[in-house]
Amino acid sequence: MERNRRWMLRALGGFLAVMVLGTVISRAAASALVAQVETKKACRGRLSYSYEGDGTVIPVQENRIFLWQDQQVEWVAKQGSTVREGECLVQFRMEYLSQSIEKKQAELTQLELQVSQQQISAREQARVPAAAGAGKALSQAQQQLEAARQKEAQAQAAYEQFLWSYPLGESKMKREGITAEGEEEDAKEDGSVAGTGSDADTWQVRKQELEVALREAQADVESAGQAVLQAQDGYELARQEDAASQLNAANASEAARLGAEASKVQAEYTQKELERLQSYQEEGGRICAEQDCTVLQTGVQEGAITSGTEVLVTGSGGFRLKGKVKAADREKFKTGDEAEVRLGSGKKKTVKIESIGMDVEGEDESGGESSKAQAFWTAPLPEHTKASNGDSFTWSMETASDKEYEQIIPLCALREDQNESYCLILAEEEQMLGTIQTAKKVPVTVLEKDGKSAAVTSALTLEDQVITASEKYVTEGDRVRLKE
């Protein structure tokens, strides 16, 4: 009995020993296989942005001088040269300027003559209306018609008077039934009337003469009437032609007046151009510096004829720093921010940003501006720093976000795929062998990022330990253990 009990105790002790050994072995295996992780809690705060880049030393003030138009450049200050106040920046060729003045004077004289000529053309022209001659012809035709009518009346009266007043008038002869031939025969038979036959012949001849005269007078009246109608038509046509001529003359006069006004305007413009050239001549064909400056850009070559679009750029008032910034980062910069700069091999110095702007760099192949935008900031040149225009420098700076966020996690803790953004936190689970630690997935919405952190909104609590690093790749549900 005692022996059985000792055997059972030994068996139980062996079992416990095996269990302890298995636990030790499993814990050792877990230590070897389970990933060790580092964690950090989400916190409230601001993002911090780090930037760096390069820049150029530029003048405090840039002056753009447009060169005189239609002039030949004899000499121009070299780019990068320093010019004192009153010294020459550009010298134009005086012989070419004198020729330009002579041409402009001749052009002005020609325009003034054109104005005088067109003013004369605009005056009312002396002319005799066509209706005046046609009216005179009509009056003459009417007078001729009246004269023809008077002659007709006279011929008619003479004819009628002859018929009634002659002793052997036709009416009387018809009433008495006597003919000229019978009367002549009777007279021959009895011899009582001598020469009666001769009077009848005379009467007949006279009658015929009066009839012919009357017909001619009537024909003259008809002809004169036709002449009056023709003259009347000619007069009406002449009046219409006069009206058209008067309208055309008025239009021509107005056109000449407008032409004179146009030439006058052109002459005034030419006069101003001449005065401009003469002012160049008075200045000796020189453009001089109004203050001490550095030539930044010449924009023209010696011997070239200017078009008026060439620009000479000068800088004055000392120098300042101009740092280049990516266009996408422009909104992160604000005046008053501090940046560390290094010129050449000198020491780093801190400067305060004065202004922020945008440039458009370069040109495309067609000659137009490119669409590549370049942001920049400017700051004063540090005191006791020697620099020249165009010197390069490097810069770096850190800025905090304007907004303070409720949850900020390390950027290394943020995981993103095509569907969502999330992070893993340390979770504990109770199992038969005890409490184990696993990775738990928590979805997040990313609001903003900087180089080290991300601002998010999520279901994270202040006590959650966000996995930031792991010696192995960890996914949701994997066993992990906190690195000691």
Secondary structure, 3 states (H helix, E strand, C coil): CHHHHHHHHHHHHHHHHHHHHHHHHHHHHHHHHCEEEEEECCEEECCEEEEEEEEEEEEEEEEEEECCCCCEEEEECCCCCEECCCCEEEEECHHHHHHHHHHHHHHHHHHHHHHHHHHHHHCCCCCCCHHHHHHHHHHHHHHHHHHHHHHHHHHHHHHHHHHHHCCCCHHHHHHHCCCHHHHHHHHHHHCCCCCHHHHHHHHHHHHHHHHHHHHHHHHHHHHHHHHHHHHHHHHHHHHHHHHHHHHHHHHHHHHHHHHHHHHHHHHHHHHHHHHHHHHHHHCCCEEECCCCEEEEECCCCCCCECCCCCEEEEEEEEEEEEEEECHHHHHHCCCCCEEEEEECCCCCEEEECCEEEEEECCECCCCCECCCEEEEEEEECCCCCCCCCCCEEEEEEEEECCCCEEEEEEHHHCEECCCCEEEEEEEEEEECCEEEEEEEEEEEEEEEECCCEEEEEECCCCCCCEEEEECCCCCCCCEEEECC
